[in-house]
Amino acid sequence: MNRFSQRFSKEIPVILRLVAPIVVAQLTITGMSFVDTIMAGQVSPTDLAAVAVAASFMNPVILFIQGILMAVTPLVAYQIGAKRSESAAPLVQQALYISLFLAAVAWVLLYLSPQVFDMMDVDDSLVMLTSRYLVFVSFGLPAFASYQVLRGLNEATSNIKVIMLIGVAGLALNVPVNYAFINGVGPLPAYGGAGCGIATAICNWFMLLVMVVYLKRSSKMARFALFSTLHPLDWASVKRIFSLGLPIGGAIFCEVTLFSMIALLLSPLGANIVAAHQIALNFTSMVFMLPLSIGIALTIRVGHHMGAKNYPDAQAASYSGLIVATAISVITAAITVIFRYEIIAWYTDNMAVAAIAAPLFILAAPYQFSDAMQVCCGGALRGYQDTRFVFAVTLVSFWPIGLGIGSVLTFKDWITEQPLGVEGFWWAMVLALTTCAIGLFSRLVWASNNPLRLKLVSHHE
């Protein structure tokens, strides 16, 4: 066995060990959205549509924040690989300052976002439910943002189990709290689908509190001395975090707006169309947690190897992750097609909604290959601290191609004999993801072959 094969045989088991708890942690996050969708859908299609439309406002904002703060993982992983663990605490505290600032900005954006409805012909009951949801969920933003920073620290140390356990606890809490605020229990009024926003805010604060208690008491994390010294705001460190994190957040924002804007643009077509789209999108988002988890594992592994200057191992880790992700996407695509009717039945017993959703599951299957490729390449490139190219490729792929061509296919007959309706957007998503995957894979090949030509943020520390 040659040396490169040995590196593959070493990296694949390590990646799989990391991926298992990451998948559970990611699924608990998406599981909360799944629970919201299921429980709101049991009230009425309008409540389900309200959760979907609220998510189209909320997801781009909170995922942009999450993307910026994802810079913590590769930066801390690099320091650990370079045997400089003492640098982690100052960096994490600067990221916490950033998280509170971002949470404040996000609160303003979510508060103002329902004004978009003034320019659209949307049912008043849908506007009311959506607006109340956004107000409720905004109270959890500071906790959400701060938790992402502390999660990044644990990811960088490959301490994934605690993230998984906290996520499971948060999901377990989400179900009864959702029920209480959706249906009303005792003195609590029934808020319908909007009550999901209250439950989400409560769960965010719960998860942050548990994480802080763990970090203060954990002997494993004691070496970082995270809370022993309060470091003042350091603009140089803030700049480094933003330098790496803004392109990550921008790339995620571009991708999420493609999916979120679709729900918004479809809302005038009626609650059934929006609900069907949300069902297909919610399920495929859960499936996406598998390759996303591999991408997170690649950020950790590549970041460690770059810090230790083990460049061949960084390349082996990148390609190992792509092999694993491709194999998994074959399985998930088959499940999506074969069991589509059973999956749809989890969400709704409304036959009209199910009939619209079924063809979307057919279209969702092929893009899973490209989706797996692009997210894993992006994760590896974060480990290389090469994020600006990721942003550029994602911007071109998801806005002009995904959103632009999708709007034409959905509402116009310029390309097809007649507008394709909601299916037009799903065809465009396949094209957008494929374009993105090709661009990022090409960049990953270059970066892994030329690691010394990369401009690492960590080199400025």
Secondary structure, 3 states (H helix, E strand, C coil): CCHHHHHHHHHHHHHHHHHHHHHHHHHHHHHHHHHHHHHHHCCCHHHHHHHHHHHHHHHHHHHHHHHHHCCHHHHHHHHHHCCCHHHHHHHHHHHHHHHHHHHHHHHHHHHHHHHHHHHCCCCHHHHHHHHHHHHHHHCCHHHHHHHHHHHHHHHHCCCHHHHHHHHHHHHHHHHHHHHHHHHCCCCCCCCHHHHHHHHHHHHHHHHHHHHHHHHHHCCCCHHHCCCCCCCCCCHHHHHHHHHHHHHHHHHHHHHHHHHHHHHHHHHHHCHHHHHHHHHHHHHHHHHHHHHHHHHHHHHHHHHHHHHCCCHHHHHHHHHHHHHHHHHHHHHHHHHHHHCHHHHHHHHCCCHHHHHHHHHHHHHHHHHHHHHHHHHHHHHHHHHCCCCHHHHHHHHHHHHHHHHHHHHHHHHCCCCCCCCCCHHHHHHHHHHHHHHHHHHHHHHHHHHHHCHHHCCCHHHHC
